[in-house]
């Protein structure tokens, strides 16, 4: 045992003096501070303009028709919402092998963008760019006759869709397909159409083949009709491919990078943010993570607010600049109440 009489404390090892009141504790966590600007809200938009559709696997989350969207977002914007990520869901427009409905004039996202810009002029609008909600087979690419990915055809189609969203008024296009070369293809097409300096590209840089996507596939009605997505989404046991993907996307002109999901991949978040600190780093707290946290709180495992804010702080600490989360409306409400105190 240490002789307490002779033990000498190194002054640099005295840490309690730096956390003895709330202000001091806050200063210790400047890199994990949470503000309204740290959140992006994912929104599902449907074709039936006057409907709200609850998503059973994501309690508290709904799909919205355009006419219901304004009322839903109004209070959230008042609470400080800065950005949204839009997903289109179709039941009326056809699904086919080339995802023609993804950029159809009647696509719910393309119809919603101009209205959102009018209703909320300061709201930054990002659009998910992928084929899976619009293809008959549910995969994120154009498939060759033998069932394998036709990467060249996929890039042409994905970049066309991104351009359509940009022309409709999106501030950000966010390709989630994980096809090789899609950032370069999109940037090139935006530049050719004089939109290169007007529309940002947020890359789903390290999107892993994860078990946490199940509820989203229900929400977006985008489950593959055969096989899985492991041949184009990253293997969950690989960090090297995530770093290579980041290198590739940066070299092709991505404006912002993303990790998806995040709770099981915080090591990847830290590695990529350390390598590219000058790039805004987004993380997607995906549907399975949302459901897991929500249901744990409902079951009494913990109180939702302190647990969720602990998680959000950890994401900021690990390098996340923007957190895409279905909890965004709730967190913004808490932050507004905190600021009033």
C-alpha positions in Angstrom: 0.0 0.0 0.0 1.1 3.6 -0.6 2.2 5.5 2.5 -0.3 8.4 2.4 2.1 10.5 4.5 4.9 10.3 2.0 2.9 10.2 -1.2 3.4 13.3 -3.3 0.8 14.5 -5.8 1.9 15.8 -9.2 0.0 19.1 -9.6 -0.8 18.2 -13.2 -2.6 15.1 -12.0 -5.1 17.0 -9.9 -8.2 16.9 -12.1 -11.1 17.5 -9.7 -10.2 21.2 -9.6 -11.1 21.4 -13.2 -14.6 20.0 -12.9 -15.9 21.4 -9.6 -18.8 23.4 -11.0 -21.1 23.2 -14.1 -19.2 25.9 -16.0 -15.8 24.3 -15.5 -17.3 20.9 -16.6 -18.7 22.5 -19.8 -15.3 24.0 -20.6 -13.8 20.5 -20.5 -16.1 19.4 -23.2 -16.0 22.2 -25.8 -15.4 19.6 -28.6 -18.7 17.9 -27.6 -20.9 20.9 -27.2 -24.2 20.5 -28.9 -26.0 23.3 -30.7 -29.0 23.4 -33.1 -26.6 23.6 -36.1 -25.2 20.1 -35.2 -28.4 18.4 -36.4 -30.0 17.4 -39.7 -33.5 15.9 -39.7 -34.4 13.0 -42.1 -37.9 13.3 -43.5 -39.9 10.7 -45.5 -42.2 12.3 -48.2 -45.0 10.3 -49.8 -47.1 10.9 -52.9 -50.5 11.3 -51.2 -50.3 14.9 -50.3 -52.9 14.9 -47.5 -51.7 11.8 -45.6 -49.6 11.0 -42.6 -48.5 7.4 -42.3 -47.1 6.1 -39.0 -44.1 3.8 -39.3 -44.7 0.8 -37.0 -41.0 -0.2 -36.7 -40.0 3.4 -35.8 -42.4 4.6 -33.1 -43.1 8.3 -33.2 -41.8 8.6 -36.8 -44.2 9.2 -39.8 -44.2 9.6 -43.5 -45.7 12.9 -44.6 -47.6 14.1 -47.6 -46.5 17.5 -48.9 -49.6 19.3 -47.5 -48.9 17.9 -44.0 -45.2 18.6 -44.1 -45.4 22.3 -43.5 -47.3 22.0 -40.3 -44.9 19.2 -39.1 -41.8 21.3 -39.8 -43.0 24.7 -38.7 -42.5 24.1 -34.9 -39.2 22.3 -35.4 -37.8 25.2 -37.5 -38.9 27.6 -34.8 -36.9 25.5 -32.4 -33.8 26.0 -34.5 -33.8 23.3 -37.2 -31.2 24.2 -39.8 -31.4 21.4 -42.3 -33.4 18.4 -43.6 -32.5 15.2 -45.5 -35.4 14.2 -47.8 -36.4 10.7 -48.9 -39.1 10.0 -51.4 -41.5 7.1 -51.0 -43.7 5.9 -53.9 -46.8 3.7 -54.2 -48.4 5.3 -57.2 -45.5 6.0 -59.6 -44.1 2.8 -61.1 -41.0 1.0 -59.9 -38.8 -0.4 -62.7 -35.3 -1.6 -63.4 -34.0 1.9 -64.2 -35.7 3.8 -61.4 -37.4 6.3 -63.8 -39.6 7.6 -61.0 -36.7 8.9 -59.0 -36.6 12.0 -61.1 -40.1 12.1 -62.5 -41.8 15.5 -62.3 -44.3 13.9 -59.9 -41.7 12.5 -57.6 -42.7 13.7 -54.1 -39.2 15.0 -53.3 -39.0 17.0 -56.5 -42.4 18.5 -55.9 -41.6 19.3 -52.2 -38.3 21.1 -52.7 -39.7 24.3 -54.2 -42.4 24.5 -51.5 -39.9 24.0 -48.7 -37.8 26.7 -50.1 -40.8 29.0 -50.1 -42.1 28.1 -46.7 -38.7 28.0 -44.9 -36.2 30.2 -46.8 -33.4 29.7 -44.4 -33.7 25.9 -44.3 -30.9 23.9 -46.0 -32.4 21.1 -48.0 -30.4 17.9 -48.7 -31.8 15.1 -50.9 -30.8 11.5 -50.6 -29.8 10.2 -54.0 -30.3 6.5 -54.5 -32.1 4.1 -56.8 -33.4 1.5 -54.2 -36.7 3.2 -53.3 -37.5 3.4 -57.0 -36.2 0.1 -58.6 -38.4 -3.0 -59.0 -35.6 -5.1 -57.5 -34.8 -2.8 -54.5 -31.1 -2.5 -55.2 -29.1 0.7 -55.3 -27.8 0.2 -58.9 -28.7 -0.6 -62.4 -28.2 -4.4 -62.8 -26.7 -6.2 -65.8 -28.7 -9.1 -67.4 -26.7 -11.5 -65.3 -27.7 -9.7 -62.1 -24.4 -8.0 -61.4 -24.0 -4.3 -61.0 -23.6 -2.3 -64.2 -21.5 0.5 -62.6 -21.3 2.7 -65.6 -25.0 2.7 -66.2 -25.6 3.2 -62.5 -23.3 6.3 -62.4 -25.2 7.8 -65.4 -28.5 7.3 -63.7 -27.5 8.4 -60.2 -25.9 11.6 -61.5 -29.0 12.4 -63.6 -31.2 12.0 -60.4 -28.8 14.2 -58.4 -29.0 16.9 -61.2 -32.8 16.8 -61.1 -32.8 17.4 -57.4 -30.3 20.2 -57.8 -32.4 21.8 -60.6 -35.5 21.6 -58.3 -33.7 23.6 -55.7 -31.8 21.3 -53.4 -28.8 22.8 -51.7 -27.2 19.4 -51.1 -27.3 16.1 -53.0 -26.3 13.1 -50.9 -25.6 9.9 -52.9 -26.1 6.8 -50.6 -25.7 4.1 -53.3 -22.0 3.4 -52.7 -21.3 2.9 -56.4 -17.6 3.4 -57.4 -17.1 6.9 -58.9 -20.4 8.4 -58.2 -19.0 11.6 -56.5 -17.0 12.4 -59.6 -19.9 11.7 -61.9 -22.2 13.9 -59.9 -19.8 16.8 -59.5 -18.9 16.7 -63.3 -22.6 16.8 -64.2 -23.3 19.7 -61.8 -20.4 21.7 -63.2 -21.6 21.1 -66.8 -25.0 22.5 -65.8 -23.5 25.6 -64.1 -24.5 24.2 -60.7 -21.0 23.3 -59.5 -20.7 26.2 -57.1 -24.4 26.2 -56.1 -25.0 22.6 -54.9 -22.9 20.7 -52.4 -22.3 17.0 -52.5 -22.5 15.1 -49.2 -21.1 11.7 -49.7 -22.2 8.6 -47.7 -18.5 7.9 -47.6 -18.4 5.0 -45.2 -21.7 3.3 -45.5 -21.5 -0.2 -44.0 -23.5 -3.3 -44.7 -25.2 -3.1 -41.3 -27.9 -4.9 -39.3 -29.2 -1.6 -38.1 -31.1 -0.6 -41.3 -34.2 -2.8 -40.9 -36.7 -0.2 -39.8 -35.6 2.2 -42.5 -36.2 -0.3 -45.3 -39.8 -0.6 -43.9 -40.1 3.2 -43.9 -38.7 3.7 -47.4 -40.2 0.5 -48.8 -36.8 -0.2 -50.2 -36.0 -3.8 -49.1 -34.2 -5.8 -51.9 -36.4 -8.4 -53.5 -33.4 -10.7 -53.7 -29.9 -11.0 -52.3 -28.4 -8.3 -50.1 -26.2 -5.2 -50.5 -22.9 -6.6 -49.2 -21.2 -6.4 -52.6 -21.4 -2.6 -52.6 -21.8 -1.5 -49.0 -18.7 -1.8 -46.9 -18.0 -4.9 -44.8 -18.6 -4.3 -41.1 -15.2 -5.7 -40.1 -13.1 -3.5 -42.4 -11.6 -0.1 -41.5 -9.2 -0.1 -44.4 -11.9 0.1 -47.0 -13.6 3.0 -45.2 -10.3 5.0 -45.3 -9.9 4.1 -49.0 -13.5 5.3 -49.6 -12.8 8.6 -47.9 -9.6 9.1 -50.0 -11.6 8.3 -53.1 -14.5 10.7 -52.3 -12.2 13.5 -51.3 -10.2 13.1 -54.6 -13.4 13.2 -56.6 -14.6 16.4 -55.0 -16.9 15.6 -52.1 -17.8 18.6 -50.1 -18.7 16.7 -46.9 -18.2 13.2 -45.7 -20.5 10.8 -43.7 -20.3 7.7 -41.6 -23.4 5.4 -41.5 -24.3 3.9 -39.1 -22.4 5.5 -36.3 -22.6 3.8 -32.9 -20.8 0.7 -34.0 -18.4 2.6 -36.2 -17.1 5.5 -34.0 -13.6 4.3 -34.5 -14.1 4.9 -38.2 -15.5 8.3 -37.5 -12.5 9.2 -35.4 -10.0 7.9 -38.0 -11.6 9.7 -41.0 -12.1 13.0 -39.1 -8.4 12.9 -37.9 -7.3 12.3 -41.5 -9.6 15.0 -43.0 -10.2 17.5 -40.3 -10.9 20.2 -42.8 -14.0 18.4 -44.1 -17.4 18.6 -42.3 -18.1 15.2 -40.9 -21.7 13.9 -40.9 -22.9 10.8 -39.0 -26.2 9.1 -39.5 -27.9 7.7 -36.4 -29.9 5.2 -38.4 -33.3 3.7 -37.9 -32.1 0.7 -35.9 -30.2 2.9 -33.6 -33.2 5.1 -33.1 -35.5 2.1 -32.4 -33.0 0.6 -30.0 -32.6 3.8 -27.9 -36.3 4.6 -28.0 -37.4 1.1 -27.0 -34.8 0.9 -24.2 -36.0 4.1 -22.7 -39.7 3.0 -23.1 -38.7 -0.3 -21.3 -37.2 1.6 -18.4 -33.5 0.7 -19.1 -32.7 4.4 -18.8 -34.2 7.9 -18.9 -34.3 9.0 -22.6 -33.0 12.6 -22.2 -29.8 12.1 -20.3 -28.9 8.9 -22.2 -29.6 10.4 -25.6 -27.6 13.6 -24.8 -24.7 11.4 -23.6 -24.8 9.7 -26.9 -25.0 12.9 -28.9 -22.1 14.4 -26.9 -20.0 11.3 -27.6 -20.6 11.6 -31.3 -19.5 15.3 -31.2 -16.4 14.3 -29.1 -15.5 11.6 -31.7 -15.5 14.1 -34.5 -19.1 14.5 -35.8 -19.9 18.0 -37.0 -23.5 17.2 -38.0 -25.7 14.4 -36.6 -28.5 13.1 -38.8 -31.1 11.8 -36.3 -34.7 11.0 -36.1 -34.5 12.4 -32.5 -33.7 15.8 -34.0 -37.1 17.5 -33.1 -36.8 16.3 -29.5 -33.2 17.4 -29.1 -34.0 20.8 -30.5 -36.9 21.2 -28.1 -34.6 20.3 -25.2 -32.0 22.8 -26.4 -34.5 25.6 -26.7 -35.8 24.9 -23.1 -32.2 24.9 -21.9 -31.5 28.2 -23.5 -34.5 29.8 -21.8 -33.2 28.8 -18.4 
